[in-house]
Amino acid sequence: MSNLPYPWLEQPWQELMRDRERFPHALLFTGEAGIGKRALAQYLAQFLLCESEHKTHQPCGECEGCRWFLAGNHPDFRMLQPADADDSIEEAESTKKPKKKSAVIGVDDVRDLSDFVNLSAHRRGTRVTIVAPAEAMNTAAANAFLKTLEEPPSGAVFILISDHWRRLLPTIRSRCRVFPLTIPSQKVAMQWLAGLSIVNPVLHLAHTGGAPLAAVEDAGAEWLSVRTGMLEKLAEPATLNVLALATELEKAKLDTSLLLDWLQKWVYDVISLGLAGVIRYYPDWKDGLERVASRANLLFNFANQLTEAQKLSHHPLNQRLVLEALLFGYLDALRGQDRRG
């Protein structure tokens, strides 16, 4: 048995180890947010940097390489991530000096990485880089990173993590071995959450689509009242004041992607309830969803608009204007209108 932090990662880890003798220079972990992709990537990085001559299926945790890694300062490891990445249950602290806050990975970050991977390794020849989330690379950064993938230096290994892998350049995806991770079974997730004494874990799992790490965040998030206020207003479109709600959400100072995620899940549930009688994300909002579900067939185009908006959610756009446009779009869709026309 390995020392992986989450029990549902055992099977994907075993799959990785079956092919460890022919490990690729670039691996892409895909799957929903909050299922442990980063934890698996870090464990794999430790395994690759482990210096024990007797390791077979897991890092030893005791050699000098493991001790360096676990201390967060292994000289042959880099984490490439946005400068505003939060420390969370699934994230490691960056060992680099503080940078200006940014929601994207820029070309200068990739150029700094190029200097690292092209230098000789300090320890045993392997240099490991985790890119998380890979879709946070802007266009210039992605093109610069592609050049590194096309001609990878000897001993360099790249582990990319993506919640939205379709946003990556196809040329980047084609140079990685894609390794999809799935949401764990509800039984496994519930057992793990029970050990953390999470109140009403079924509900929080539903809110997050079954992702247990995200469910932990959902259970204790400071923004729960903000989401409640937003859903209350979405459930009453006849009295929804778009300008007031957009201003209220802007004052909460939350990521646009998070706000859009709530709206996407609401629209998904309205459509699912109206057409199939099923609620996936918000079972605690059944009454509110039912009030809108009779117009579910009018929301298909709007659901596509939300998908497109989510792709741009990390760009430096005016959040309030984005929210106003989408909330007006929600109301127009329910009225059978289309503002884009």
BELGI-V446537 format. One record per backbone hydrogen bond with DSSP energy under -1.0 kcal/mol. CO is the residue of the C=O (numbers start at 0). NH is the residue of the N-H. If there is no record, write none. Layout:
co:CO nh:NH
co:CO nh:NH
This chain:
co:5 nh:8
co:6 nh:9
co:8 nh:12
co:9 nh:13
co:10 nh:14
co:11 nh:15
co:12 nh:16
co:13 nh:17
co:15 nh:18
co:16 nh:19
co:18 nh:21
co:24 nh:157
co:25 nh:176
co:26 nh:159
co:27 nh:178
co:28 nh:161
co:29 nh:180
co:33 nh:212
co:35 nh:39
co:36 nh:40
co:37 nh:41
co:38 nh:42
co:39 nh:43
co:40 nh:44
co:41 nh:45
co:42 nh:46
co:43 nh:47
co:44 nh:48
co:62 nh:66
co:63 nh:67
co:64 nh:68
co:65 nh:69
co:66 nh:70
co:67 nh:72
co:68 nh:71
co:73 nh:76
co:75 nh:127
co:77 nh:129
co:79 nh:131
co:81 nh:84
co:87 nh:90
co:101 nh:83
co:104 nh:137
co:105 nh:109
co:106 nh:110
co:107 nh:111
co:108 nh:112
co:109 nh:113
co:110 nh:114
co:111 nh:115
co:112 nh:116
co:113 nh:117
co:115 nh:118
co:126 nh:156
co:127 nh:77
co:128 nh:158
co:129 nh:79
co:130 nh:160
co:132 nh:135
co:133 nh:136
co:135 nh:104
co:137 nh:141
co:138 nh:142
co:139 nh:143
co:140 nh:144
co:141 nh:145
co:142 nh:146
co:143 nh:147
co:144 nh:148
co:145 nh:149
co:146 nh:150
co:152 nh:155
co:154 nh:126
co:156 nh:128
co:157 nh:26
co:158 nh:130
co:159 nh:28
co:160 nh:133
co:163 nh:166
co:164 nh:167
co:168 nh:172
co:169 nh:173
co:172 nh:175
co:176 nh:27
co:178 nh:29
co:184 nh:188
co:185 nh:189
co:186 nh:190
co:187 nh:191
co:188 nh:192
co:189 nh:193
co:190 nh:194
co:192 nh:195
co:192 nh:197
co:193 nh:196
co:199 nh:203
co:200 nh:204
co:201 nh:205
co:202 nh:206
co:203 nh:207
co:204 nh:209
co:205 nh:208
co:210 nh:214
co:211 nh:215
co:212 nh:216
co:213 nh:217
co:214 nh:218
co:215 nh:219
co:216 nh:220
co:222 nh:226
co:223 nh:227
co:224 nh:228
co:225 nh:229
co:226 nh:230
co:227 nh:231
co:228 nh:232
co:229 nh:233
co:230 nh:234
co:232 nh:235
co:235 nh:238
co:240 nh:244
co:241 nh:245
co:242 nh:246
co:243 nh:247
co:244 nh:248
co:245 nh:249
co:246 nh:250
co:249 nh:252
co:254 nh:258
co:255 nh:259
co:256 nh:260
co:257 nh:261
co:258 nh:262
co:259 nh:263
co:260 nh:264
co:261 nh:265
co:262 nh:266
co:263 nh:267
co:264 nh:268
co:265 nh:269
co:266 nh:270
co:267 nh:271
co:268 nh:272
co:269 nh:273
co:270 nh:274
co:271 nh:275
co:271 nh:277
co:272 nh:276
co:281 nh:284
co:284 nh:288
co:285 nh:289
co:286 nh:290
co:288 nh:291
co:288 nh:292
co:291 nh:294
co:292 nh:295
co:294 nh:297
co:295 nh:298
co:298 nh:302
co:299 nh:303
co:300 nh:304
co:301 nh:305
co:302 nh:306
co:303 nh:307
co:304 nh:308
co:305 nh:309
co:306 nh:310
co:309 nh:312
co:311 nh:314
co:314 nh:316
co:317 nh:321
co:318 nh:322
co:319 nh:323
co:320 nh:324
co:321 nh:325
co:322 nh:326
co:323 nh:327
co:324 nh:328
co:325 nh:329
co:326 nh:330
co:327 nh:331
co:328 nh:332
co:329 nh:333
co:330 nh:334
co:331 nh:336
co:332 nh:335
co:337 nh:340
